[in-house]
């Protein structure tokens, strides 16, 4: 992993850890994150305009954390959907294989 990514990920984690007392982001609607990112982008813009680089870095981490939270929720939802799809497909294949086996067994009885 690139040093820059590690450095920034540490900033993100520090911001998340500071908010561990909060409920979490699972189950929040997608639009919540886009609204929060817009708010954080405004704070980032203000920090940049003021020339406060430390505040700007912190706001970058806030924006990134809300993007990560949204991506995490989307990933979990997609995996859930894919898991359901995989289970559904597996069940269909099992039914087809079972039906095929039953037909083969019945055919063997008729010829035997």
N, C-alpha and C positions, 0 to 999 in steps of 0.2 A: 504494500500500500504506500502511496506517495506520502512524503513527510507533510506536505501541505494539507492533505486530506486528514491525516492523523491529528494534526494541530487543530484543524477546524472541528473535527468530530469531538475532540476534547472540549472545545468551547460549547458545542451543542449539548454534550452530556452534562457539563457543569450547569447549564441553564435548566435542563430537565431535572437534574437532582435537586436543584433549589426549589422545584415545584412538586416534589414527591408527595407532599401533603395533600395535593389535589387529587381528584377522583381518577383522572386519566382521560384518554381520548377515544378509547374504543366505544363505538356506538354513536359517536357524534355524527350528525349528517354532513355530507360533503361540503355543502355551502358554508358551514361554520368555519371550515378551514380557509376557504377562499376569502371570506370576510376578514378573518383574523390576519391572514397574510397581507391583505390590503392595509389594514391598520398598522401592522408592523412595518410595512414598506414606507408608510407615511412617517413613522418614527425614525426609520433609517434615513429617509430624506432629510428630516429635521436635524439629525445628528451630523450628517454630511455637511449640511449648510452651516452648522455651528462650528465645524472644523474639529469636533471632538472625535478623534479616531477610535478611542477605546469604546465610546458609546456606539459608534457606527459598527464596530466589530461585534459588539453584543447584539445589536439590532439585526445584523446579518445572521447571527445564530438563531435569533427568534424566528426570522422569516424561514430559515432552513428547517427549523424544528416543526413549524406548522406544515411545511411541505412534506416532511418526513412522516408526520402523523397521518396526513391525508393518504400518502402513498402506502403506508402500513395498513390503513383500513381498507383501501382498495385491493391490496394484495391478499389480505385475509378473506375478503368477500370473493375475490376471484378463485382463491384456493378452495373455498367452501363450495362454490359453484362447480369447479372442476372436479372436486371430490365427489359431489353428487353425480356429475356426468359420468365419471369413471365407474362409480358404483352401479349406476343405471346400465351402462354399457356392459359391465362385467356380469350383471344379473341377466341381461338379454343373451349374452354369449353362453352363459351357463344353461339357460332354458333351451337354447337352440341345440347345444351339445347334448343335453339330456334327452331332448326329443329325438335327435338323430340316433343316439344310443338305443333308445327304446324301439325305434323303427328297425334298427339293425338286429336287435335281439328278437323282435317279433318275426322278422324275415327269416332269421336262422331257425326259429322254431317251426315255421311253415315248411322250410326246405328240409329239415332234419327229421 
